[in-house]
Amino acid sequence: MHKVSIPDGVIAQVKAQRGRLNRYDRLLGPKTALVVIDLQNVFMLPGMPVEVPTAREIVPNVNRLAAATRKAGGKVIWVKMCLEGQSEAWRVFFDGDPRRATLAELTPGSRGFELHADLDVRPEDTILVKKRFSAFIQGSSDIDRHLRDAGIDTVVIVGTVTNVCCESSARDAMMLNYRLVFISDANAALSDAEHNATLASILRVFGDVATTNEVIERLSAHRERAA
């Protein structure tokens, strides 16, 4: 698990700007979606071309958040990266990059494309496919329509890679006017430094940064008050 460290200066700036650290002390379950980014085998299994070892460690927290979100009446959305037919669209990124094997592994039917077996995916959950780092950028997926049709206004982001697809999705979600909560112990990067840089940026500008336990408490507390 990552050792989380957000600079004191960033925390002080946030408190000075907001008057407090967190914007969202309560999360209304039916308006909340847990968005799980790219916890596919290509990122999680040993030896895969873009393996992120820490991604295996966050699975228990992701499953706990999924259970709590469902119990609170929210939605759980599993987002899978798909690069089938995207060679030209990703040409600049993959030109000269040795990770071109990723293209094949992120194609339906491949082992790498599938969600990791330890994830608690339920029949009532939604599985969506995206074609870009961000799930929310125009032309990547139809997640925005799914969320708005369900009356969702709050997005909780977990998954991998913290500073790539997760951060890209988080930033774009906020810019589409979703309330954003980014989970410090349920996102995974290749290093603590990269992980913490994203946490600082998200907290400073885009939304809340919280732990798994904190989000479960916010969901539970609101449900009890509303009952």
Buried (B, 14 or more C-beta within 10 A) or exposed (E): BBEEEBBEEBBEBBEEEEEEBBEBEEBBBEBBBBBBBBBBBBBBBEEBBBBBEBBBBBBBBBBBBBBBBBEBBBBBBBBBBBBBEBEEEBEEEBEEEEEEEBBBBBBEEBEBBBBBEEBBBEEEBBEBBBBBBBBBBEEBBEBBEBBEEBEBBBBBBBBBBBBBBBBBBBBBBBEBEBBBBBBBBBBBBBEBEBBBBBBBBBBBEBBBBBBBEBBBBBBBEBBEEEE
